[in-house]
Amino acid sequence: MFSGCSVSSLAAKFTFFPPDPPTYSVKKDDSGRLVASGVPRDHSMDVLLLDTKHGTKLVAFYLKNPCARLTVLYSHGNAADLGQLYDLFVQLKVNLRVNLMGYDYSGYGASTGKPSEYNTYADIEAVYQCLQTEYGVGQEDLILYGQSVGSGPTLHLAAHLPRLRGVVLHSAILSGLRVVCHVKFSFCFDIYKNIDKIKKVKCPVFVIHGTEDDVVNWLHGHGLWKLAKEPYDPLWIKGGGHCNLELYPDYIRHLCKFIREMENLTTATRLKKIRQTLKLPATSTTTFTTNCCCQIRCRKPECWSCPRRGCLMVRCSKGSAYLCNWCCGDWH
């Protein structure tokens, strides 16, 4: 029987705490470009205003690195905004050699609306759509990064992207209720049910957690790592708390290692993922003639011309195989 905890106490524990007042604001400069005050002027950073399906407007920072091969989409915790995270974003962009997209949830920073679980899902979907349409970033070249409560929207999106390159879970939660009451079962009124969603993630998952985290016990990170389909070697930072893991040298060292390995995933591995996604056989069953240079299954002709008028012939350069035009439908 569930006791000692209620929906109201869960909500109280996971109330969003956007900095008040926000640590930055946005405005247009003389050229009409959107800029952020409260953070250094950075010509390599785009300040964006995005619309969500719930009708709110989000502020996002896109930091470009000319050496980048991958892009990181960063979802922050529940008590910070982009103004506080800018310096960290710059360090990650430089040290990891990635492009980095960070955004403020509805009700955070200069984003409009109110924060809620389902608004954060709509928020990250809008940011991902922007990465696709404005920057040409496909899921194959994207790494999702979720810190604390940010693991919720991160795994929500990751569960819907079967060809995603990788996921980083930083001080992540199994679910909201499990943080508050240490229950072993899921309830209908639970929030951020990462324990269920991580089973749907089809890419490497790198878990980082501090052993002395007094907000989200490290067992949450351990549980997510054990449930991942493709668990990457985790990083348990000895003595690390909930909000200071970036200060430990092992943090950036292991994160760099993960990014490099994700960059070097072989084409064969990526093709295998695509085949699995499309439910194709592991290897092609198409047969080819050994004396034909064309990558088309064909037979040696019994005649030198197609009996059907108007049918064009495609001739192999070795002169050993012919194929009627596709409109003919006959093999010779």
C-alpha positions, 0 to 999 in steps of 0.5 A: 500500500502506497503511503507517506507520499502524495501527489502534492509532496511529489510536486513540491519536491520537483517544483521548478525553480527558475532563477528570479529574476532571470540572469539574462534578457534578449533583444534585437541589436541595430542589425535586427539580430537577436542578442542576449544581455547578461552574457558576453557578446559571442559572434559564434553563438546564435540566440534563437526564439523558438515556438513550441506546439503548446504556444510558448516561445523558447530562448535557445543558444546555439554555439558553433565550433568549426571543428565539430563533427557532432552536435550536443543538445543540452537539457539543464536542471531545474534551478538554472537558466542559460545565463548561468550556463553560458560559461559551461557551454563554451568550455564544453564546445571547445573541449569536446569539439562539438556544436552545442545547443542549450535552451531554457524550458518554458518559464525559465530565463526569457522563455515564456509560459510556465514550466511543467513536465509536459511542457519540457517535452514540447520544449525539447521537441521544438529545439530538435526541430530547429536543429533539423531545419535550421542547421541540418543536424540529423539524429545520426550526428546528435548527442542528447545531454540531460542533467538532473531533471533534464534527463526527463526531456532527454530520454523522452526525445531519445526514445523516439530517435532510433538512429541517435548517436548517443545520450549522456545522463548527468545526475539523472533520475529514475523517476520523480516519485523514486527520488521522493519516496524510494518506491520500487514500482511505477504509479500513474501519477509519477513524473519523468518515468525515465525507468520506462523510457530508457528501455526504448533508447537504441544508442550508447548511454553514458551515465555520470553520477556522484557517489555523494549526491544528496539530492538524487542518490547515485543508485538512480544513475546505476539503475539507468545504466543497468537498464540501458540497451547499450550501456557505455562505461559509466563514470561514478565520481567519488565524493561528487555531489549533485551540482559540482561534477563539472569541477572534477577532472574525470568529468571532462576527461571521460566525456571527451573519451565518449565523444571521440568514440561516438565520432568514430562509430564505424559506418558498418555499425551505423548501417546495422542500426538503420537496418534494425530500425527498418527491420531489414535483414542483417545482410543483403539477400540479393545475388549478383552475377560474377561476370558483370560489373553492374550492381544489378542482378542480371542474366546473360541475354539469349538474344541481342535485342528485346522483342518489345519495341521501344525497350531500351537496353542497358549494356554492361561495359564487359559485354556480358550482361544486358537488362531491359529498361525498367518499363519493359519488365522482362529479363533477357 
